[in-house]
Amino acid sequence: LLDRIELNSEVMLGKPVIKGTRITVEIILRKLSQNISVESVLGDYPKLSREDIQATLAYAAEAIGSEQLIPI
């Protein structure tokens, strides 16, 4: 799934996006966190597939899982 996500400094300032689009991982995650259904997200972004949304969640899990937390 992660091969559906790309980072390109010339697209959306280098934010992770769904490959071949300008749809950021961040915007998908924000919509899902606002309790917007997967079906609604897919309706808003016809270029997206369910696999793209799954890839977004997998990317977020990898990003959080690899963070190093430093107590303050």
VMD Tcl script that draws the C-alpha trace (Angstrom):
set ca {
  {0.00 0.00 0.00}
  {2.76 2.45 0.80}
  {3.81 2.60 -2.86}
  {0.62 4.63 -3.41}
  {2.12 7.51 -1.39}
  {4.81 9.78 -2.79}
  {6.92 12.64 -1.56}
  {8.02 15.13 -4.20}
  {9.39 18.55 -3.29}
  {7.71 19.98 -6.39}
  {4.21 18.76 -5.42}
  {2.36 20.34 -2.50}
  {5.62 21.58 -0.95}
  {6.87 18.02 -0.49}
  {4.00 16.83 1.68}
  {3.07 13.17 1.23}
  {0.38 12.82 -1.45}
  {-1.47 10.05 -3.21}
  {0.75 9.19 -6.16}
  {-0.26 11.01 -9.33}
  {-2.46 13.53 -7.50}
  {-2.16 16.66 -5.40}
  {-4.33 15.10 -2.68}
  {-2.34 15.11 0.55}
  {-2.30 12.40 3.18}
  {-3.04 15.18 5.66}
  {-6.31 16.24 4.04}
  {-7.57 12.66 3.92}
  {-6.67 12.10 7.57}
  {-8.33 15.37 8.60}
  {-11.54 14.44 6.81}
  {-11.60 10.98 8.41}
  {-10.90 12.51 11.84}
  {-13.91 14.80 11.36}
  {-16.08 11.71 11.04}
  {-16.50 12.17 7.30}
  {-17.19 8.75 5.83}
  {-14.87 6.99 3.42}
  {-17.68 7.07 0.88}
  {-17.95 10.87 1.20}
  {-14.19 11.29 0.82}
  {-14.26 9.10 -2.28}
  {-17.17 11.18 -3.60}
  {-15.27 14.42 -2.99}
  {-12.14 13.08 -4.68}
  {-13.13 10.83 -7.60}
  {-9.47 10.02 -8.37}
  {-9.13 8.26 -5.01}
  {-9.77 4.59 -4.38}
  {-10.37 2.69 -1.15}
  {-6.81 1.40 -1.44}
  {-5.55 5.00 -1.47}
  {-7.36 5.66 1.80}
  {-5.95 2.45 3.28}
  {-2.49 3.56 2.12}
  {-3.03 6.91 3.85}
  {-3.81 5.15 7.13}
  {-0.84 2.80 6.71}
  {1.45 5.76 6.02}
  {0.21 7.56 9.14}
  {0.75 4.43 11.25}
  {4.30 4.07 9.91}
  {5.03 7.74 10.55}
  {3.78 7.58 14.14}
  {5.44 4.23 14.75}
  {8.83 5.54 13.72}
  {8.68 8.76 15.75}
  {11.05 9.10 18.62}
  {9.38 10.63 21.67}
  {11.55 12.78 23.91}
  {10.13 13.60 27.37}
  {10.25 17.27 28.30}
}
mol new
graphics top color blue
foreach p $ca { graphics top sphere $p radius 0.5 }
foreach p [lrange $ca 0 end-1] q [lrange $ca 1 end] { graphics top cylinder $p $q radius 0.2 }
display resetview
